[in-house]
Amino acid sequence: MRARSDVTKERVLLTNVLVVAVCALVYELLCGTVASYVLGDAVLQFSLVLGTYLFAMGVGAWMSRKLEAEAASRYVQTEIVLALVGGLSVPVLLLAVGAKVPLRPALYTIAFVVGALVGVELPLLVRILRGRAVDQADRLDQLDPSDLLNQPDQPNQVERPAAPATPRFASTVARALAYDYLGALFASLLFPLVLVPRLGLVRTSVVAGVVNALVALSATFVIEVNRPRLVRAAGTFVLVVLAVAFVRGEAWVAGATD
């Protein structure tokens, strides 16, 4: 029964990888679209935004090394911050245009921050999945401990927990990367065909943030995090802010740009 529960939790985490990848590319496409609309020269703007975003992802992946000790808590915290920053990215950029604030500094700052947060996500998820694989291997090794006592001539049996974890973990990482790339494909189709035509730029941004916040909240029921009630309260607060932005965001932007 516990093994089945572990498989379910792993599937939830892998689904999170897919959903997070969709949101990540949506944020990138939103920044590029706003830049091309406001500044013109779409090729240049998309190239600069893409370069900034990918560089920031690399920085985030490098920074994730320092968060390994509390990977689960840091992952959820990252999702909540990303939900707020990414979800409000387009409203903030368009309000900056209406307020006659130079767009480029705000644009590249948001692109860098969002990219860095996205870069932190996948390494942390992989570390969480790795920890689960090792835990499962430990339990498998403990199913029949008498085997170790009855076979003194095989001292290497003590190291058995690492063996079953390695192929399973490698398979999990491969699936995580596959889900990540599949999410990018979904985003590239949803963004121009569904999201922007039906929701517009402002609400597309907010909806992506809502999805990130929901992912963070759902993760608190699957993995162990520090102060789960506080984390859920923060996630709920972000959802409320984004709900207000969804309802009023376009009116705010229209009023600022008139």
Secondary structure, DSSP 8 states (H G I E B T S, - for coil): -HHHHHHHHHHHHHHHHHHHHHHHHHHHHHHHHHHHHHH--HHHHHHHHHHHHHHHHHHHHHHGGGGGGGHHHHHHHHHHHHHHHHHTHHHHHHHHHHTT--HHHHHHHHHHHHHHHHHHHHHHHHHHHHHHHHHHHHHHHTS-THHHHH-TT-GGGGGTTHHHHHHHHHHHHHHHHHHHHHHHHHHHHHIIIIIHHHHHHHHHHHHHHHHHHHHHHHHTTTS--SSHHHHHHHHHHHHHHHHHHHHHHHHHHHHHH-
